[in-house]
Amino acid sequence: MPQLTSPAHEPPSSSPLCTRREAAAWLHLSPRQVTDLTHAGKIPAVHLGAALRYRREDLEAFIAVNTTIAVAATTATTGQEGGAH
């Protein structure tokens, strides 16, 4: 599988699956954090023998869900959408 060469804000490679390190780089997390999130059921993974791979659409869904939660949490604590202005 090719190494992640795109900037961190772009999806990992054109392959439908990426490694834990590629997923971590794209999400700006450590590989261990990606593993922890996988074991907690927050990021789905594909098991290929002993190896785990991540689908790009699953990583995008994780970002979307957590972006929504972050906006909702900010609104709840400040009373304004998007934080203090």
C-alpha positions in Angstrom: 0.0 0.0 0.0 1.5 3.4 -0.9 2.5 5.7 1.9 0.5 8.8 2.7 1.9 11.6 0.7 -1.0 14.1 0.6 -1.3 16.9 3.0 -2.9 15.9 6.3 -6.2 17.6 5.4 -6.8 15.5 2.4 -8.0 11.9 2.5 -5.4 9.2 2.7 -4.2 8.1 -0.7 -6.5 7.0 -3.5 -6.7 3.5 -2.2 -10.1 2.6 -0.5 -8.2 1.4 2.6 -5.5 2.9 4.6 -3.2 1.9 7.4 -3.5 2.9 11.1 -0.6 5.4 10.6 -2.2 6.9 7.5 -5.5 7.3 9.3 -3.7 8.8 12.3 -1.8 11.3 10.2 -5.0 12.4 8.4 -7.0 12.7 11.7 -4.0 14.5 13.4 -4.0 11.8 16.1 -1.4 9.3 17.2 -1.6 5.8 15.9 -2.4 4.6 19.5 -5.4 7.0 19.7 -6.7 5.5 16.4 -6.4 2.1 17.9 -8.1 3.2 21.1 -11.0 4.7 19.1 -11.2 1.5 17.0 -11.5 -0.7 20.1 -14.1 1.7 21.6 -16.2 1.2 18.4 -15.9 4.9 17.3 -13.9 4.2 14.2 -14.8 1.0 12.2 -11.9 -1.1 10.9 -11.5 -3.8 8.3 -9.7 -6.9 9.6 -7.3 -8.4 7.1 -5.8 -11.3 9.0 -4.0 -9.7 11.9 -3.9 -6.3 10.2 -6.4 -3.5 10.6 -7.3 -1.2 7.7 -9.5 1.9 7.6 -12.0 3.0 5.0 -11.7 6.6 3.9 -15.5 7.0 4.2 -15.4 5.7 7.8 -12.8 8.3 8.7 -14.8 11.0 7.0 -17.9 9.9 8.9 -15.9 10.0 12.2 -14.9 13.6 11.5 -18.5 14.6 10.6 -19.9 13.1 13.7 -17.3 14.7 15.9 -17.6 18.1 14.2 -21.3 18.1 14.9 -20.7 17.2 18.5 -18.1 19.9 18.9 -20.5 22.6 17.5 -23.3 21.4 19.7 -21.1 21.4 22.8 -19.9 24.9 22.0 -23.5 26.1 21.5 -24.6 24.5 24.8 -21.8 26.1 26.8 -21.8 29.6 25.3 -25.3 29.9 24.0 -23.9 30.9 20.6 -23.2 28.7 17.7 -19.5 28.5 16.9 -18.3 29.8 20.3 -17.8 33.3 21.6 -17.7 36.1 19.0 
